[in-house]
Amino acid sequence: MHQLKSFTTALMVLFALVLAGCNSGPSGNDLKKLMTQETPDFMEIKKVEVLNSVKRDNGFLVKYETTVAFTKSYADLVKDMEAAAENDPMNALMGAMMFQMLGMQFGEWQAGASFSDTDEGLFAKGSRGWMLVE
């Protein structure tokens, strides 16, 4: 009788773990993979940590912290942008505005400099993995 009770308890715990796995939000690695697809080549997503996740009707509201590193210095990016301006002035103007905003936010960073930011978003799992809904 004791073995049957132990087996039943173990089976219930296993079933609860399986259900919890089916009903959990995205992991830090899931979010990192998603963010890496949209990250410019002068930045690298180093780490994404899920701080909290709440199930909603249309997905999971996730609060997360992201650590990002610059792969090029601000000065090197400005040089690259100036060289590209000769061939494509309109794109260069848009790039200059983006770099100016980044420079105001982070200063003139060096390659390898990193920063962390906390944000939240609504994520849903689609046929090709997790996606940001809102």
N, C-alpha and C positions, 0 to 999 in steps of 0.2 A: 504494500500500500504506500509506503514512504517513497519508493522508487517512482511510482506513478505520479505522486504529488510533485516530486522534484522534476520529473520529465514535463509535466503539465506547466509548471512554473517556468522552466527553461524555454518551452515552446511559446508561452505568452510573452516573455521578454524578447525573444527573437522576432516574433510577429510585431511587437511594438517598435523595435528598431527598424524593421523593414518599412513600416508605415511612416515612421519619422523621417526616414531617408527619402521617401516619396513626396513628403510634404515640406521639405526644407527649401529655403531660398538659395540664391547663388552663393557660392563660396568666394573667398578672396581670389583664388586662382581663376574662377569663372569670370569675375569682373576684370581681372588683369588681362585675360585673353581678349575680352570684349574691348577694353580700352586701348590695348596695343594696336588693334586694327585701325584706330582713328588718331594715333599719336604721330606728330610730325617726326621726321628723321633726326632732328636735333635734340629730341627728348627720348628718355627711356623710362618706362614704368618699372620701378624697382620692386615695389611691394604694394599690395592692396589688402587691407585687413577689414573684415566685416565686423562692425561694432555692435550692430543690432539689426534684426530682421523681423518684420511683422507680416503675417499673411493677410492679404487683402483679396477682395473679390476678383480683381483683375491682375493679380500678381503678388509681389512681395515688395513692401516698402523697406529699403535697406539703407542704413546709415553706415558709411565706410570711410576709412582713412587711406589716402593714396600717397605714396612717396615716389617722387619723380626726380630724375637726374638729367642735367643737360649734358649732351654728348659733345657739343661744341661750345666754345666761348662766345660771348656776345660780340666781341670784336671780330672773330672769324665769320660769324653769321652776317655781320654788316658788310664785310669784304665780299662774301659770296653774293649778297644781295646787290651790291654795287656792280659786280661783274655781270650778273644776270640782267641788270637794268638796260644794258646796251642792246640786248636782243629782244626784250619784252618789257617796255616801259610801264604798261598798265599793271601787269602782275607785280612788277618791282615796286610800284607805288603802294599797292595793297600790302605787299610784304613789309615795306617800310613802316606803314601804319601799325601793323601787327607787332613788329619788333620794337617800335617806340612804346607801345602799350606794355609789352613784356619788360622792357628796360625800366619803365616807370614803376612796375610792380616789384621787380627782382634786382634792379640795379644792373651794373655791367658785370655779369657773372663770368666765372671761369668754367672751362670744361670740367665735368665731374661734380660741380656744385649741385646740391639737391635741396628739395623742399617737400614738406608734407602739407596736405590739405584734407579737411573733413567735409564731406558732402553727403547728400542722400538722394535717392532716386527710386522710382517704381520700376521694377524689372519683372519681365514675364519670360517663361521658357517657351520658345517656339520650336518648330520642326528642325531648326539648325542651331539650337542652343539658346542661351540667354540673350535678351535684348532690352534696351532701355525703352520704357513706355512713356514715362514722364520725367 
